[in-house]
Amino acid sequence: MEHQEILHRCFRCGYCKFPSNYTDINCPAYLAYRFETFAPGGRMWLLSAWLSGKIDVSERLGRIMFSCTGCGNCVAHCAMPGFKEEILLAFTAGRDAILETGTVPGPVRDYLTRVQNAGNPYGKSAKKRAAWREGTDVPEFSGQEYLFFAGDVGSYDSRGQEIARSVAALLKKAGVDFGVLTDGDCSDGNDVAMTGEKALFEDLAGKNIGTFADRGVQKIITLSPHSFHAFKNLYPALGGQFQVFHYTQVLAFAMGRLPFKSPSEKTRVAFHDPCYLGRHNGDYQSPRTVLSFTPGIELAEMDRNRENALCCGGGGGNLFTDMISGGDDSAARSRCREAAAAGVSVLAVACPACAVMLEDAVKTEGLANTLQVKEISELVMEQVA
């Protein structure tokens, strides 16, 4: 197994489970299950034990390995430089090895099967991938400066489609020159890559790279931070060389072109950092720049923010496999309680998967009357004249 040589180097100090102030649990799987085996250090030891023949592969081992959301908190807070950078790579390689045995949790198997058969985790027709733009004036890509990529959630989930339309409308208002594909593209494959299904990821990436190249795409704006990460960091190794931007990065430089109202009162808003824009790619400022520039918004911070932010729990395919579940200590529900404690009325997001996870959690927590989850472009559009 790749990266097997690092497994024995973890001495389970536990820093990987916490934010930098050590006051909360920041590993979504450990937060949900509270067994050390679900923490990064526990996974290291279990993988080492399995590979050395001390334990057998099992459904339980599979559940532990695939419950990782890939949030990167362990990488951010591990105390061992030179080792920490390989933690998630080792977990991905471990999942790949488990997939090879065929002992895979049912929800993970079903998720990967849908992606393989349909090119998306919803198992829906590729012909419906651009259906979100129906009733809008969003143009088809025909050589514009940017391709706008809505991703899986933005293309097929009803809430994600609303967000895709909102972001596209705001980009047009800001004078950004873009179009969308109506055929030929498929899932970005980011979360498939996290499961360790290397061959399937390479197939998805190859299809997208070929389509983008055929259409003359050079610059891409993504709706999802997951797509942003895949196109920016994973595709180049397969020949996909594009200039890639998350939509907040483009908007941060275009806010001055928007005509705004003069609101009479301010709304107190906290921003939830998405893992694949923040910890994985180091951009904590672009979304905050957009929010800070928007009239009528008073930007507050939750206790855990930026590199210490708690994941929503939807990464690594967990939005579809639900390997963590929605119990009292799920990451999404914990995050909503944290937002409520910060005294905000709106929890802002910049990722459609985060929106889906957190909106469900708000309802489950009984906070729907006091806390709203809104995507950043929706907040901006409310103030555009």
C-alpha positions in Angstrom: 0.0 0.0 0.0 1.3 3.5 -0.8 2.3 5.5 2.2 2.3 2.4 4.4 5.7 3.4 5.8 4.2 6.3 7.7 1.6 4.3 9.6 3.9 3.3 12.5 5.1 6.9 13.0 1.8 8.1 14.6 2.1 7.9 18.4 -1.6 9.0 18.9 -1.0 12.3 20.7 -4.5 13.2 19.7 -3.9 16.8 18.4 -5.5 15.7 15.1 -8.9 15.5 16.7 -9.0 19.1 17.9 -8.8 22.7 16.7 -5.8 24.7 17.8 -7.3 25.7 21.2 -8.2 22.1 22.0 -11.6 23.1 23.4 -13.8 21.1 20.9 -13.7 18.0 18.9 -13.0 18.8 15.3 -12.8 15.4 13.6 -16.3 14.7 12.3 -16.1 10.9 12.5 -14.6 10.9 16.1 -17.2 13.5 17.1 -20.0 11.2 15.9 -18.7 7.9 17.2 -16.4 8.8 20.1 -14.3 5.7 19.6 -10.6 6.2 19.2 -10.7 3.9 16.2 -12.6 6.6 14.3 -9.9 9.2 15.0 -7.0 9.7 12.6 -4.6 8.0 15.0 -6.9 5.0 15.4 -7.2 4.6 11.7 -3.4 4.6 11.4 -3.0 1.8 13.9 -5.9 -0.2 12.4 -4.5 0.0 8.9 -1.1 -1.0 10.2 -2.6 -4.0 12.1 -4.5 -5.1 9.0 -1.6 -4.8 6.6 0.6 -6.8 9.0 -2.0 -9.6 9.4 -2.9 -8.9 13.0 -6.6 -8.2 12.1 -8.8 -9.2 9.2 -10.6 -6.9 6.9 -14.2 -6.5 8.0 -17.4 -4.4 7.6 -16.4 -2.6 10.7 -13.0 -1.7 9.4 -14.6 -0.5 6.2 -17.0 1.7 8.1 -14.2 3.3 10.1 -12.1 4.0 7.0 -14.9 5.4 4.9 -16.3 7.6 7.6 -13.4 10.0 7.1 -14.7 13.2 5.4 -11.3 14.3 4.2 -11.7 17.6 5.9 -8.0 18.0 6.6 -8.2 19.0 10.3 -5.7 16.2 11.1 -3.3 17.6 8.6 -3.7 21.1 9.9 -3.1 20.2 13.5 -0.8 17.2 13.5 2.4 18.0 15.4 4.7 16.1 13.1 5.9 18.1 10.0 7.1 15.8 7.2 4.6 13.2 8.3 1.3 15.2 8.5 1.3 15.9 4.8 0.8 12.2 4.1 -2.0 11.5 6.5 -4.9 11.8 4.1 -2.9 10.2 1.3 -2.4 7.2 3.6 -6.1 7.0 4.4 -7.0 7.2 0.7 -4.5 4.5 -0.1 -6.0 2.4 2.7 -9.5 2.8 1.3 -8.2 1.8 -2.1 -6.7 -1.4 -0.6 -10.0 -2.2 1.2 -11.9 -1.7 -2.1 -9.6 -4.3 -3.7 -10.8 -6.9 -1.1 -14.5 -6.3 -2.0 -15.4 -5.8 1.7 -17.0 -2.4 1.2 -19.8 -0.8 3.2 -23.1 -1.0 1.2 -23.7 2.8 1.0 -20.1 3.3 -0.4 -20.6 0.5 -3.0 -23.9 2.0 -4.1 -22.5 5.5 -4.3 -19.6 4.4 -6.5 -21.9 2.3 -8.6 -24.1 5.2 -9.4 -21.2 7.4 -10.3 -19.7 4.7 -12.6 -23.0 4.0 -14.3 -24.4 7.6 -14.6 -21.4 9.8 -14.2 -22.9 11.4 -11.1 -23.7 10.3 -7.5 -27.4 10.8 -8.0 -27.7 8.2 -10.7 -29.5 10.6 -13.0 -29.2 11.1 -16.7 -26.4 13.1 -18.1 -28.9 14.8 -20.3 -30.3 16.5 -17.2 -27.0 17.9 -16.0 -27.6 21.4 -17.3 -31.4 21.4 -16.5 -30.7 23.8 -13.6 -30.3 26.7 -16.2 -33.8 26.3 -17.6 -35.7 29.5 -17.4 -32.6 31.6 -17.0 -30.5 33.6 -19.5 -27.3 31.7 -18.7 -25.6 31.1 -22.1 -24.1 27.9 -23.4 -20.3 28.0 -23.5 -19.1 29.1 -26.9 -15.6 30.5 -26.2 -16.4 33.0 -23.4 -13.6 33.8 -21.0 -14.8 31.4 -18.3 -16.6 28.0 -18.2 -19.0 27.9 -15.2 -19.0 24.4 -13.7 -22.0 23.7 -11.5 -20.9 20.3 -10.3 -23.0 17.4 -9.1 -25.0 19.0 -6.3 -25.5 22.2 -8.3 -26.7 20.2 -11.3 -29.0 17.6 -9.7 -30.0 18.6 -6.1 -33.0 21.0 -6.0 -31.3 23.2 -3.4 -28.1 23.0 -5.3 -29.8 24.1 -8.5 -31.2 27.2 -6.7 -27.7 28.0 -5.6 -26.3 27.5 -9.1 -28.9 29.8 -10.6 -28.2 32.5 -7.9 -24.4 32.4 -8.5 -24.8 32.5 -12.2 -27.2 35.5 -12.0 -24.7 37.3 -9.7 -21.8 36.6 -12.0 -23.8 38.1 -14.9 -24.7 41.1 -12.8 -21.0 41.6 -12.2 -20.2 41.5 -15.9 -18.3 38.2 -15.8 -18.1 36.6 -19.3 -19.0 32.9 -18.9 -21.0 30.1 -20.3 -21.9 26.5 -19.3 -21.7 23.2 -21.0 -24.9 21.4 -21.9 -23.3 18.1 -22.7 -20.1 16.1 -22.4 -19.1 16.8 -18.8 -19.6 14.6 -15.8 -18.8 14.5 -12.0 -15.5 16.3 -11.1 -14.6 13.1 -9.2 -13.1 14.8 -6.2 -15.0 12.7 -3.6 -14.5 9.6 -5.7 -10.8 10.2 -5.5 -11.1 10.5 -1.7 -12.7 7.1 -1.5 -9.6 5.6 -3.1 -11.3 4.6 -6.3 -8.4 5.7 -8.5 -9.5 4.1 -11.8 -13.0 5.6 -11.6 -11.6 9.0 -10.8 -9.2 8.9 -13.7 -12.0 7.9 -16.0 -14.2 10.9 -14.9 -11.3 13.3 -15.0 -10.3 12.0 -18.5 -13.8 12.6 -19.8 -13.9 16.2 -18.4 -10.4 17.0 -19.6 -11.2 15.8 -23.1 -14.5 17.7 -23.2 -12.9 20.9 -21.9 -10.0 20.7 -24.3 -12.4 20.0 -27.3 -14.5 23.1 -26.4 -11.4 25.4 -25.9 -11.9 25.9 -22.2 -9.0 27.7 -20.5 -10.5 29.2 -17.4 -13.0 27.6 -15.1 -15.2 29.1 -12.4 -16.6 26.4 -10.0 -19.6 26.5 -7.9 -18.3 23.8 -5.5 -15.0 24.0 -3.6 -14.8 20.2 -4.3 -14.7 20.9 -8.0 -12.2 23.7 -7.5 -9.9 21.4 -5.6 -10.1 18.6 -8.2 -9.5 20.8 -11.2 -6.8 22.8 -9.5 -4.8 20.1 -7.7 -5.8 16.6 -9.1 -6.4 17.2 -12.9 -2.9 18.6 -13.8 -1.3 15.2 -13.2 -3.7 13.8 -15.8 -3.0 16.5 -18.3 -5.8 18.9 -17.3 -4.1 22.3 -17.2 -6.6 25.0 -16.6 -6.9 28.3 -14.7 -9.4 27.5 -11.9 -11.3 29.8 -9.6 -13.9 29.3 -7.0 -16.8 31.7 -7.7 -16.1 33.8 -4.5 -12.5 34.4 -5.8 -14.0 36.0 -9.0 -16.7 37.9 -7.1 -14.1 39.3 -4.7 -12.6 41.3 -7.5 -15.9 42.2 -9.2 -17.9 43.6 -6.2 -17.2 47.2 -7.2 -19.2 46.7 -10.4 -22.4 45.8 -8.6 -25.1 48.5 -7.8 -26.2 48.1 -4.2 -29.1 49.3 -2.2 -28.8 51.3 1.0 -30.3 49.0 3.7 -31.7 50.5 6.8 -30.5 47.7 9.1 -27.8 45.1 9.3 -28.1 41.3 9.5 -25.6 39.5 11.7 -23.9 36.7 9.6 -21.3 34.1 10.3 -19.4 32.3 7.6 -18.8 28.6 7.5 -15.5 27.8 5.9 -15.7 24.9 3.4 -12.8 22.5 3.8 -11.9 22.3 0.2 -11.6 26.1 -0.2 -10.1 26.7 3.2 -7.8 24.0 4.7 -7.1 22.3 1.4 -6.4 25.4 -0.6 -5.7 28.1 1.9 -8.3 30.7 0.9 -10.2 32.0 3.9 -10.4 35.5 2.7 -12.3 35.6 -0.6 -15.7 34.7 0.8 -15.2 37.2 3.7 -14.2 39.9 1.2 -17.5 39.4 -0.6 -19.5 39.4 2.6 -17.7 42.4 4.0 -18.3 44.4 0.8 -22.0 43.7 0.9 -24.1 46.4 2.5 -26.4 45.3 5.3 -24.2 42.5 6.6 -22.5 42.5 9.9 -19.9 39.7 9.7 -19.3 37.8 12.9 -17.0 34.8 13.5 -17.9 31.5 15.2 -15.4 30.2 17.7 -14.1 27.7 15.2 -13.2 29.4 12.0 -10.7 29.4 9.2 -8.1 26.6 9.7 -10.0 25.6 12.9 -13.5 25.4 11.2 -15.6 22.3 11.8 -16.4 20.4 8.6 -20.1 20.1 7.7 -19.6 16.3 7.5 -20.5 16.0 3.8 -17.0 15.5 2.3 -15.5 12.2 1.1 -18.8 11.2 -0.4 -20.5 11.3 3.0 -23.2 13.6 1.6 -24.3 10.5 -0.3 -23.1 7.6 1.9 -24.1 9.0 5.3 -21.4 7.0 7.0 -21.4 9.5 9.9 -25.2 9.7 10.3 -27.2 12.7 11.6 -27.1 12.0 15.4 -26.9 14.6 18.1 -23.1 14.8 17.7 -23.0 15.0 13.9 -20.7 17.6 12.6 -23.5 19.5 10.8 -25.7 19.7 14.0 -22.7 20.7 16.1 -21.9 23.5 13.6 -25.5 24.8 13.7 -25.4 24.9 17.5 -22.1 26.8 17.3 -23.7 29.4 14.9 -26.7 29.9 17.2 -24.3 30.4 20.2 -22.5 33.1 18.2 -25.8 35.1 18.1 -26.1 35.2 14.3 -29.3 34.9 12.3 -27.7 33.7 9.1 -25.1 31.0 8.6 -23.5 31.8 5.2 -22.0 29.1 3.0 -20.0 28.9 -0.2 -20.5 25.3 -1.0 -23.7 23.6 -2.2 -22.9 20.4 -0.2 -22.5 22.5 3.0 -25.8 24.2 2.3 -27.6 20.8 2.0 -26.0 19.4 5.1 -26.4 22.5 7.3 -30.0 23.2 6.2 -31.1 19.7 7.2 -29.2 20.1 10.5 -30.9 23.5 11.3 -34.3 21.8 11.0 -33.3 18.8 13.1 -32.0 21.1 15.8 -35.2 23.0 15.9 -33.5 26.3 14.9 -35.4 27.0 11.7 -37.2 30.1 13.3 -33.9 31.7 14.5 -31.2 30.6 12.1 -31.1 30.5 8.3 -28.5 28.9 6.1 -27.9 31.1 3.0 -25.4 30.8 0.2 -23.2 33.9 -0.2 -24.5 34.9 -3.6 -28.1 34.8 -2.2 -27.1 37.3 0.5 -25.4 39.6 -2.1 -28.3 39.4 -4.5 -30.7 40.6 -1.7 -28.7 43.9 -1.6 -28.2 44.4 -5.3 -30.4 47.3 -6.7 
